[in-house]
Amino acid sequence: MTADDEPLEPARRAARPGSGVTVGVLAFVAGAAAMGGAAWMLGLRPAPPPPPAPAVAAPATQPHAAPSPVLPAATDVATLSARETELAGRLDRIETRLREADEGARTAESKATQAERLLLAASVRRAIERGLPLGPLEIQLRRRFGETEGDAVATLAQAAAQPVTLEDLRLALETIAPRLSSAPGEGWLAGMRRLIGDLVVLRQSDSPSPRPADRLRRARRALDEGQVEAALAEIAHMPGAGAAASWLDAARRYVAAREALRRIEAAAMATPETPR
């Protein structure tokens, strides 16, 4: 051995203990890797992590009572009473307006009903005076006046079925005028007595003449003026009134129809009951 080799020997000896630790660590790591590879080859899997613990439901909280409203400091009994009085006044005014509006609507409906009744009465009169059938007017007449003026409605319906006009009465009177001066079956002797009696007639100055010629003249004038009742009274007191039975019957139906028209018009003029 040389002098140069002697210092190196202690250094090598000093390095040996460290190299042994390193080899041990390497052997441990190699062993652990070998064990892991063997476990993978055998199908072993690492245990899954435990599931998380279920969440515990929080205990139900009891509902808290709503705090009572705190009135403002200025809301005292007097203020509340004043507000209540003001609100009551507003409600009264609203109720009054509603009542007035309701009454106005009912009044308007009543006026409209009255106008319809008057128009119907005028239409019926025009049809009767012209000798025309009533047609749909009869249905309206029965619906609007059947309960209160049933007799008048029936008379008008009959008058429309057997129309008689003023012109019809005039023409019929001229036709029967020659037979009105003498009674049916009157002999010549009775006729002479009647003629002689007509020459001297005692009556008051303000009473009409009872002679047949004067009665016929008055009857014609009454018809021209539309006074069928007066003409009917004159013809009914003439000697030949028996020969004028059909004319008298037609004149009576004419008068009855006009009286029924007056009753219907009066009922139409009356203010109908306000509907509730």
ChimeraX attribute file (.defattr): number of C-alpha atoms within 10 A of each C-alpha:
attribute: neighborCount
match mode: 1-to-1
recipient: residues
	/A:1	5
	/A:2	5
	/A:3	6
	/A:4	7
	/A:5	8
	/A:6	10
	/A:7	9
	/A:8	9
	/A:9	9
	/A:10	9
	/A:11	10
	/A:12	10
	/A:13	9
	/A:14	10
	/A:15	10
	/A:16	10
	/A:17	10
	/A:18	9
	/A:19	10
	/A:20	10
	/A:21	11
	/A:22	10
	/A:23	10
	/A:24	11
	/A:25	11
	/A:26	11
	/A:27	12
	/A:28	11
	/A:29	11
	/A:30	12
	/A:31	12
	/A:32	12
	/A:33	12
	/A:34	11
	/A:35	12
	/A:36	13
	/A:37	11
	/A:38	12
	/A:39	13
	/A:40	11
	/A:41	9
	/A:42	9
	/A:43	8
	/A:44	10
	/A:45	8
	/A:46	8
	/A:47	6
	/A:48	6
	/A:49	6
	/A:50	6
	/A:51	6
	/A:52	6
	/A:53	6
	/A:54	6
	/A:55	6
	/A:56	6
	/A:57	6
	/A:58	6
	/A:59	6
	/A:60	6
	/A:61	6
	/A:62	6
	/A:63	6
	/A:64	6
	/A:65	6
	/A:66	6
	/A:67	6
	/A:68	6
	/A:69	6
	/A:70	7
	/A:71	8
	/A:72	7
	/A:73	6
	/A:74	9
	/A:75	11
	/A:76	10
	/A:77	9
	/A:78	10
	/A:79	11
	/A:80	12
	/A:81	12
	/A:82	11
	/A:83	12
	/A:84	12
	/A:85	12
	/A:86	12
	/A:87	12
	/A:88	12
	/A:89	12
	/A:90	12
	/A:91	12
	/A:92	12
	/A:93	12
	/A:94	12
	/A:95	12
	/A:96	12
	/A:97	12
	/A:98	12
	/A:99	12
	/A:100	12
	/A:101	12
	/A:102	13
	/A:103	15
	/A:104	12
	/A:105	13
	/A:106	16
	/A:107	15
	/A:108	13
	/A:109	15
	/A:110	17
	/A:111	15
	/A:112	12
	/A:113	18
	/A:114	19
	/A:115	15
	/A:116	14
	/A:117	23
	/A:118	19
	/A:119	13
	/A:120	20
	/A:121	25
	/A:122	16
	/A:123	13
	/A:124	25
	/A:125	20
	/A:126	13
	/A:127	17
	/A:128	25
	/A:129	18
	/A:130	15
	/A:131	18
	/A:132	17
	/A:133	18
	/A:134	21
	/A:135	12
	/A:136	8
	/A:137	16
	/A:138	18
	/A:139	11
	/A:140	15
	/A:141	23
	/A:142	17
	/A:143	11
	/A:144	19
	/A:145	18
	/A:146	15
	/A:147	10
	/A:148	12
	/A:149	16
	/A:150	14
	/A:151	14
	/A:152	23
	/A:153	24
	/A:154	17
	/A:155	18
	/A:156	27
	/A:157	22
	/A:158	14
	/A:159	24
	/A:160	22
	/A:161	14
	/A:162	15
	/A:163	21
	/A:164	22
	/A:165	15
	/A:166	18
	/A:167	14
	/A:168	14
	/A:169	20
	/A:170	16
	/A:171	10
	/A:172	14
	/A:173	21
	/A:174	11
	/A:175	11
	/A:176	15
	/A:177	16
	/A:178	11
	/A:179	16
	/A:180	23
	/A:181	21
	/A:182	20
	/A:183	16
	/A:184	13
	/A:185	8
	/A:186	11
	/A:187	10
	/A:188	9
	/A:189	9
	/A:190	13
	/A:191	14
	/A:192	11
	/A:193	10
	/A:194	15
	/A:195	14
	/A:196	11
	/A:197	12
	/A:198	15
	/A:199	9
	/A:200	8
	/A:201	11
	/A:202	10
	/A:203	10
	/A:204	8
	/A:205	7
	/A:206	6
	/A:207	7
	/A:208	11
	/A:209	16
	/A:210	15
	/A:211	18
	/A:212	20
	/A:213	15
	/A:214	14
	/A:215	22
	/A:216	21
	/A:217	12
	/A:218	18
	/A:219	23
	/A:220	22
	/A:221	15
	/A:222	17
	/A:223	19
	/A:224	14
	/A:225	12
	/A:226	13
	/A:227	15
	/A:228	22
	/A:229	16
	/A:230	17
	/A:231	25
	/A:232	20
	/A:233	13
	/A:234	21
	/A:235	26
	/A:236	18
	/A:237	15
	/A:238	22
	/A:239	18
	/A:240	22
	/A:241	21
	/A:242	17
	/A:243	16
	/A:244	20
	/A:245	13
	/A:246	12
	/A:247	20
	/A:248	20
	/A:249	12
	/A:250	21
	/A:251	21
	/A:252	16
	/A:253	19
	/A:254	24
	/A:255	17
	/A:256	17
	/A:257	26
	/A:258	19
	/A:259	15
	/A:260	22
	/A:261	21
	/A:262	15
	/A:263	17
	/A:264	27
	/A:265	19
	/A:266	12
	/A:267	19
	/A:268	22
	/A:269	14
	/A:270	11
	/A:271	12
	/A:272	14
	/A:273	11
	/A:274	13
	/A:275	10
	/A:276	6
